[in-house]
């Protein structure tokens, strides 16, 4: 694993470096074990329904792209039953352009990371009336390098069965342990996550980047802009 990538944390299904984070205390999980379920063919349908709901309330000029990420986006991969989504907006720092609209459909702002691509994290939970549990990560266009990594990881697991099996085996080994929090469990996966990302970025270094998906990807993700990769991982 490249030294520059060490210390990366995977929080709620996406690779995030440790940053100053203003987090809602309600998102803290009690210690214990976590449940990983066998792949559910309804997960892409739940993403598609949630995508349509989000797009219906946001100004079309605000949304740049919206993607299904995390383990539930990888067919055949066991996962925690939480739909992870990546929303790219035109101006992530302008919360008034998207947070109030998302709150009308049950989302709440759970965390801010202003010093790291101005990342925002919102959640929607079944115990608060949602049809499914959702983690929504919001970035702006300036986060293109991290978006590249997130989508490269997803796409690598979708297309490489051996990597997918290796990642699942490690998750299954880890999930049976007792963890102080979900973050500690996620941290324990960081080495394999970084290895897979490195393989993925090396493979596509001379080709098209993850930001060059067609307007509608295979699982219904929406991309409103496309660009050519000039240097692989960025």
C-alpha positions in Angstrom: 0.0 0.0 0.0 1.5 3.4 -0.9 2.7 5.2 2.3 0.7 8.4 1.3 -2.5 6.4 1.6 -2.0 5.0 5.1 -4.3 6.2 7.8 -7.3 6.4 5.5 -10.6 5.8 7.3 -13.7 4.2 5.9 -16.6 5.8 7.6 -20.1 4.6 6.5 -19.0 3.0 3.3 -16.6 5.7 1.8 -12.9 6.2 2.2 -12.2 9.3 4.3 -9.0 10.5 5.8 -9.0 11.6 9.4 -10.2 15.2 9.6 -11.8 17.6 12.0 -15.4 16.5 12.0 -18.5 18.1 13.5 -20.7 15.1 14.1 -24.2 14.8 15.4 -24.0 12.8 18.7 -27.0 10.6 17.6 -24.7 9.0 14.9 -22.5 7.4 17.6 -23.0 3.7 17.7 -22.9 1.6 20.9 -20.1 -1.0 21.2 -20.7 -4.5 20.0 -21.0 -6.5 16.9 -22.4 -5.5 13.5 -24.6 -7.4 11.2 -23.5 -8.2 7.6 -26.3 -9.6 5.4 -26.0 -11.7 2.3 -26.4 -9.6 -0.9 -30.0 -8.5 -1.4 -31.2 -8.0 -5.0 -33.5 -5.3 -3.7 -30.6 -3.0 -2.8 -30.3 -1.5 -6.3 -34.0 -1.0 -6.4 -33.9 0.8 -3.0 -31.1 3.0 -4.3 -33.1 3.8 -7.5 -36.1 4.8 -5.5 -34.1 6.9 -3.1 -32.3 8.6 -6.0 -35.6 9.5 -7.7 -36.9 10.9 -4.4 -33.7 13.0 -3.9 -33.7 14.3 -7.4 -37.4 15.2 -7.1 -36.7 17.7 -4.3 -33.4 19.2 -5.4 -33.0 22.0 -7.9 -31.6 20.4 -11.1 -28.9 23.1 -11.2 -27.7 22.0 -7.8 -27.1 18.3 -8.6 -23.9 17.3 -10.5 -24.1 13.6 -10.1 -25.6 11.0 -7.7 -24.2 7.5 -7.4 -24.8 4.3 -5.5 -21.6 3.4 -3.5 -20.5 1.2 -0.7 -21.0 -2.6 -0.4 -24.7 -2.5 -1.3 -23.7 -1.2 -4.7 -21.7 -4.3 -5.5 -23.8 -7.3 -6.8 -23.0 -10.5 -4.8 -21.2 -8.7 -2.0 -22.4 -9.2 1.6 -23.0 -5.9 3.4 -24.5 -4.0 6.2 -28.1 -3.2 5.0 -27.5 0.5 4.6 -27.7 2.2 1.2 -24.6 4.4 0.7 -25.0 7.3 -1.8 -22.6 9.9 -3.2 -24.1 13.2 -4.1 -22.0 15.8 -5.9 -23.5 19.3 -5.8 -22.5 22.5 -7.5 -21.6 24.3 -4.2 -21.3 22.0 -1.2 -20.6 24.9 1.2 -23.9 26.4 0.4 -26.0 24.2 2.5 -29.1 26.2 1.9 -29.1 25.0 -1.7 -29.7 21.4 -0.7 -29.9 20.6 3.0 -33.4 22.1 3.7 -34.8 20.3 0.6 -33.3 17.0 1.8 -34.7 17.6 5.3 -38.2 17.7 3.8 -37.9 14.0 2.9 -36.5 12.9 6.2 -32.7 13.5 6.0 -30.8 15.1 8.8 -27.3 16.6 8.7 -25.2 14.3 10.8 -21.7 15.7 10.2 -19.6 18.4 8.6 -15.9 18.2 7.5 -15.2 21.8 6.3 -11.5 21.2 6.2 -11.8 18.2 3.9 -13.4 19.0 0.6 -16.3 20.6 2.7 -17.7 17.1 3.0 -21.3 16.8 4.4 -22.8 13.6 5.7 -26.6 13.2 6.0 -28.6 10.2 7.1 -32.1 8.8 6.7 -33.2 6.0 9.1 -36.0 3.4 9.2 -36.5 4.1 12.9 -37.3 7.7 12.0 -39.8 6.6 9.3 -37.6 6.1 6.2 -38.3 3.2 3.9 -34.6 2.1 4.2 -31.5 3.2 6.0 -29.4 5.6 3.9 -26.0 7.3 4.3 -25.7 10.3 2.0 -22.2 11.7 1.4 -22.2 15.2 -0.2 -19.2 16.7 -2.0 -18.5 19.4 -4.5 -16.6 19.2 -7.8 -13.4 20.1 -6.0 -13.5 16.6 -4.4 -12.8 15.0 -7.8 -9.7 13.1 -6.5 -11.7 11.4 -3.7 -14.7 10.8 -5.8 -12.4 9.0 -8.2 -11.1 6.8 -5.4 -14.6 6.0 -4.1 -15.9 5.0 -7.5 -12.7 3.1 -8.5 -13.2 0.9 -5.4 -16.8 0.2 -6.2 -16.1 -0.5 -9.9 -13.2 -2.8 -9.1 -15.3 -4.9 -6.8 -18.1 -5.1 -9.4 -15.8 -6.4 -12.1 -13.2 -8.5 -10.3 -14.6 -11.5 -8.5 -11.4 -12.4 -6.7 -11.0 -9.0 -5.1 -14.7 -9.0 -4.2 -14.3 -12.4 -2.5 -11.2 -11.3 -0.6 -12.9 -8.1 0.6 -15.9 -10.1 1.8 -13.8 -12.7 3.6 -12.0 -10.0 5.5 -15.3 -8.3 6.4 -16.8 -11.5 7.6 -13.7 -12.2 9.8 -13.9 -8.7 11.3 -17.6 -8.5 11.9 -17.6 -11.3 14.4 -15.3 -9.3 16.8 -16.5 -6.8 19.4 -16.0 -3.2 18.3 -16.1 0.0 20.3 -17.8 1.7 17.4 -18.6 1.4 13.7 -15.6 3.7 13.0 -13.2 1.2 14.6 -14.6 -1.6 12.5 -14.2 0.5 9.4 -10.6 1.4 10.3 -9.8 -2.3 10.5 -10.6 -2.7 6.8 -8.4 0.2 5.7 -5.5 -1.9 4.4 -7.5 -4.1 2.1 -9.6 -1.1 1.0 -6.4 0.8 0.0 -5.0 -2.2 -1.8 -8.1 -2.6 -3.9 -8.1 1.2 -4.7 -4.4 1.0 -5.7 -5.1 -1.9 -8.0 -8.1 -0.1 -9.5 -6.4 3.2 -10.1 -3.3 1.4 -11.7 -5.6 -0.5 -14.0 -7.4 2.6 -15.3 -4.3 4.9 -15.2 -4.1 5.1 -19.0 -7.8 5.0 -19.6 -11.0 6.8 -18.7 -11.6 7.9 -15.1 -14.5 7.0 -12.9 -15.9 10.5 -13.7 -16.5 9.5 -17.3 -19.5 7.2 -16.7 -22.3 7.6 -19.2 -25.2 9.8 -18.2 -27.0 6.8 -16.7 -24.8 4.1 -15.2 -25.8 0.4 -15.0 -27.5 0.8 -11.6 -29.2 4.0 -12.4 -26.6 6.5 -11.1 -26.9 9.9 -12.6 -24.0 11.9 -14.0 -24.6 15.3 -15.4 -21.0 16.1 -16.3 -18.2 14.0 -17.8 -14.4 14.6 -17.9 -11.4 12.8 -19.3 -8.8 11.6 -16.8 -5.3 13.1 -17.3 -3.4 11.3 -14.7 -5.2 8.2 -13.3 -5.9 8.7 -9.6 -5.5 12.5 -9.6 
